Amino acid sequence: MGPVPVLLDYLMRLAPGFALFAACLVLLPRRATGARIALYIGLLVLVRDAMTPAGLWHIGEGVRLGFHRDPAVLATLGLTSLAGVVFLVAVERDLRPLLVWRRASLPAGVAAGLATGAALALPLQALWGFPFAQLGAGLGFLAGLVLLAYLGNLLEEVLFRGYLQSWLTARVTPLRAALLGGLVFAACHSFLAITVTDAGWPILAFTLAEGVACGLLALRYGLVSATLAHGTAILLIAVPMA
């Protein structure tokens, strides 16, 4: 099956729920910042979790993420996520101050993000015997996976470490906001781990570690660093679906 039927099936699955979330956002006053952030996160959970029944990814044993083999599908999902970020920045003007892209040194933030992502992923690779299966899947798959890993997780970082964590920071200490944001991030994977798939507690443990690590990076270096960590971790644990 080519990329167009696969993506159309995914879009049709999303359409009813997406329309409901969109209607809520249109009717909700812009000053209801917390509620708007919660709705955007709920919409993200819908978009992400619908990927499983649409056959776009699979979570196997040991948090092994299998992604659709078609590079066009992966690239489209990544670029669509980027379009979502552009939309949020353009439309949600009142939320722009919550997005802190860079703190301190950019090179230090880049290095810390890449190193943290590798540190999150390498224990799992060691558990699997260091297969690095994505490297042997062809340049097309790898290129599509890079786009999906970094651009798709850019959207997650904007919502969780940008909007949510910054909103929390105005109400609790910055460290507590980073830890709380990580807990919320892991909690938002509960449906994926328990009802959508049978991945169970390993995916919750991994996303908790990932969420807290990215929260601390955002606190110290900003969203660019957190996005690099998140994207690198996913890139290193992803494999092509069988």
C-alpha positions as CSV (number, residue, x, y, z in Angstrom):
1,M,0.0,0.0,0.0
2,G,1.4,3.4,-1.0
3,P,1.7,6.4,1.3
4,V,-1.5,8.2,0.2
5,P,-4.0,5.5,1.2
6,V,-2.1,5.0,4.5
7,L,-2.2,8.7,5.4
8,L,-5.8,9.1,4.2
9,D,-6.9,6.2,6.5
10,Y,-5.1,7.9,9.4
11,L,-6.7,11.2,8.6
12,M,-10.2,9.7,8.5
13,R,-9.6,8.1,11.9
14,L,-8.6,11.5,13.3
15,A,-11.3,13.6,11.7
16,P,-14.2,13.3,14.3
17,G,-12.1,13.8,17.4
18,F,-10.0,16.5,15.7
19,A,-13.2,18.4,14.9
20,L,-14.4,18.2,18.5
21,F,-11.1,19.5,19.9
22,A,-11.1,22.3,17.2
23,A,-14.6,23.4,18.2
24,C,-13.6,23.5,21.9
25,L,-10.6,25.7,21.1
26,V,-12.7,28.1,18.9
27,L,-15.3,28.5,21.6
28,L,-12.8,28.8,24.5
29,P,-11.7,32.3,25.4
30,R,-8.1,33.1,24.7
31,R,-7.6,34.2,28.3
32,A,-8.3,30.6,29.5
33,T,-4.6,29.8,29.0
34,G,-4.5,26.7,31.2
35,A,-7.5,25.1,29.5
36,R,-6.2,25.9,26.0
37,I,-2.9,24.2,26.8
38,A,-4.8,21.2,28.2
39,L,-6.9,20.9,25.0
40,Y,-3.8,21.1,22.8
41,I,-2.1,18.4,24.8
42,G,-5.3,16.3,24.5
43,L,-5.3,16.8,20.8
44,L,-1.7,15.7,20.6
45,V,-2.5,12.5,22.5
46,L,-5.3,11.8,20.0
47,V,-3.0,12.4,17.0
48,R,-0.2,10.2,18.5
49,D,-2.3,7.3,19.8
50,A,-4.3,7.0,16.5
51,M,-1.0,6.1,14.8
52,T,-1.2,2.6,16.3
53,P,-4.5,1.4,14.8
54,A,-3.6,3.2,11.5
55,G,-0.6,1.0,11.3
56,L,2.0,3.8,11.3
57,W,3.9,2.5,14.3
58,H,4.1,-0.4,16.8
59,I,5.5,-0.6,20.3
60,G,7.2,-3.9,20.9
61,E,9.0,-5.5,23.8
62,G,11.5,-3.4,25.6
63,V,10.1,-0.1,24.3
64,R,11.2,-1.0,20.8
65,L,9.4,1.5,18.5
66,G,8.6,0.1,15.0
67,F,7.7,2.8,12.4
68,H,6.1,2.5,9.0
69,R,8.8,1.7,6.4
70,D,7.7,4.2,3.8
71,P,10.0,7.3,4.0
72,A,7.2,9.4,2.4
73,V,4.9,8.5,5.3
74,L,7.5,9.4,7.9
75,A,8.5,12.6,6.2
76,T,4.8,13.7,5.9
77,L,4.2,13.1,9.5
78,G,7.3,15.0,10.5
79,L,6.5,18.0,8.3
80,T,2.9,18.0,9.4
81,S,4.1,18.3,13.0
82,L,6.3,21.2,12.0
83,A,3.2,22.8,10.4
84,G,1.5,22.4,13.7
85,V,4.2,24.2,15.5
86,V,4.1,27.1,12.9
87,F,0.3,27.2,13.4
88,L,0.6,27.4,17.2
89,V,3.2,30.2,17.1
90,A,1.2,32.2,14.5
91,V,-2.2,31.8,16.1
92,E,-1.7,31.5,19.8
93,R,-0.1,34.9,20.2
94,D,-0.8,35.0,24.0
95,L,1.1,31.8,24.5
96,R,4.3,32.9,22.6
97,P,6.1,34.2,25.8
98,L,5.9,30.7,27.2
99,L,8.2,29.4,24.4
100,V,11.8,29.9,25.5
101,W,13.8,28.5,22.6
102,R,17.3,29.1,24.0
103,R,18.9,29.8,27.4
104,A,22.6,30.3,28.1
105,S,25.0,28.9,25.4
106,L,23.4,27.4,22.3
107,P,26.4,25.1,21.6
108,A,26.3,23.8,25.2
109,G,22.5,23.3,24.8
110,V,23.0,21.4,21.6
111,A,25.7,19.2,23.1
112,A,23.7,18.5,26.2
113,G,20.6,17.7,24.2
114,L,22.3,15.2,22.0
115,A,24.2,13.6,24.9
116,T,21.0,13.3,27.0
117,G,19.1,11.7,24.1
118,A,21.9,9.1,23.6
119,A,22.0,8.4,27.3
120,L,18.3,7.7,27.4
121,A,18.4,5.4,24.3
122,L,21.7,3.5,24.7
123,P,20.6,1.4,27.7
124,L,17.7,0.1,25.6
125,Q,20.1,-0.6,22.7
126,A,22.3,-2.5,25.1
127,L,19.3,-4.5,26.3
128,W,18.6,-5.5,22.6
129,G,22.3,-6.2,21.9
130,F,23.0,-3.0,20.1
131,P,21.2,-3.9,16.8
132,F,20.9,-0.3,15.5
133,A,18.4,-1.7,13.0
134,Q,17.5,1.8,11.6
135,L,21.0,2.1,10.2
136,G,20.5,-1.0,8.0
137,A,17.0,0.0,6.7
138,G,18.2,2.2,3.9
139,L,18.9,5.9,3.5
140,G,15.3,6.7,2.6
141,F,13.9,5.2,5.8
142,L,16.7,6.9,7.9
143,A,16.0,10.3,6.3
144,G,12.3,10.0,6.9
145,L,12.9,8.8,10.4
146,V,15.1,11.8,11.2
147,L,12.4,14.2,10.1
148,L,9.8,12.4,12.1
149,A,12.0,12.0,15.2
150,Y,13.0,15.7,15.4
151,L,10.1,17.5,13.9
152,G,7.4,15.3,15.5
153,N,9.0,15.7,18.9
154,L,9.4,19.4,18.4
155,L,5.6,19.6,18.6
156,E,5.6,17.6,21.8
157,E,8.3,19.8,23.3
158,V,6.5,23.0,22.4
159,L,3.4,21.7,24.2
160,F,5.0,20.1,27.2
161,R,8.2,21.9,27.9
162,G,7.1,25.1,26.3
163,Y,3.5,25.8,27.1
164,L,2.9,23.5,30.1
165,Q,6.2,23.8,31.9
166,S,6.4,27.5,31.5
167,W,2.8,27.9,32.6
168,L,3.6,25.8,35.7
169,T,6.7,27.8,36.4
170,A,4.5,30.9,37.0
171,R,2.8,28.9,39.8
172,V,5.5,26.7,41.4
173,T,9.2,26.7,41.5
174,P,11.0,26.1,38.2
175,L,12.4,22.7,39.4
176,R,9.0,21.6,40.6
177,A,7.5,22.7,37.2
178,A,10.1,20.6,35.3
179,L,9.4,17.5,37.5
180,L,5.7,18.0,37.3
181,G,5.8,18.5,33.6
182,G,7.7,15.2,33.3
183,L,5.1,13.4,35.3
184,V,2.3,14.8,33.2
185,F,4.2,13.8,30.0
186,A,4.5,10.2,31.3
187,A,0.8,10.2,32.4
188,C,-0.3,11.2,29.0
189,H,1.3,8.0,27.7
190,S,-0.9,5.9,29.9
191,F,-3.6,5.2,27.3
192,L,-0.9,4.3,24.7
193,A,0.8,1.9,27.2
194,I,-2.3,0.3,28.7
195,T,-5.2,0.5,26.3
196,V,-4.0,1.3,22.8
197,T,-1.1,-1.2,23.1
198,D,0.2,-3.8,25.6
199,A,3.5,-2.0,26.2
200,G,2.7,-1.5,29.9
201,W,5.0,-0.1,32.5
202,P,8.2,0.0,30.5
203,I,6.9,2.8,28.2
204,L,5.7,4.7,31.3
205,A,9.1,4.4,32.9
206,F,10.9,5.4,29.8
207,T,8.6,8.4,29.1
208,L,9.0,9.5,32.8
209,A,12.8,9.5,32.5
210,E,12.6,11.2,29.1
211,G,10.0,13.8,30.3
212,V,12.0,14.8,33.4
213,A,15.3,14.9,31.5
214,C,13.8,17.1,28.8
215,G,12.2,19.3,31.5
216,L,15.6,19.9,33.1
217,L,17.2,20.6,29.8
218,A,14.5,23.1,28.9
219,L,15.0,24.7,32.3
220,R,18.7,25.0,31.8
221,Y,19.1,25.4,28.0
222,G,15.7,26.0,26.4
223,L,13.4,24.2,24.0
224,V,16.1,23.6,21.3
225,S,18.1,21.4,23.7
226,A,15.0,19.5,25.0
227,T,13.9,18.8,21.4
228,L,17.3,17.5,20.4
229,A,17.3,15.1,23.4
230,H,13.8,13.9,22.7
231,G,14.4,13.4,19.0
232,T,17.7,11.7,19.5
233,A,16.3,9.2,22.0
234,I,13.4,8.3,19.6
235,L,15.8,8.1,16.6
236,L,18.1,5.7,18.4
237,I,15.3,3.3,19.6
238,A,13.3,3.3,16.4
239,V,13.3,0.4,14.0
240,P,11.4,-0.3,10.7
241,M,8.2,-2.3,11.2
242,A,8.3,-5.9,10.1
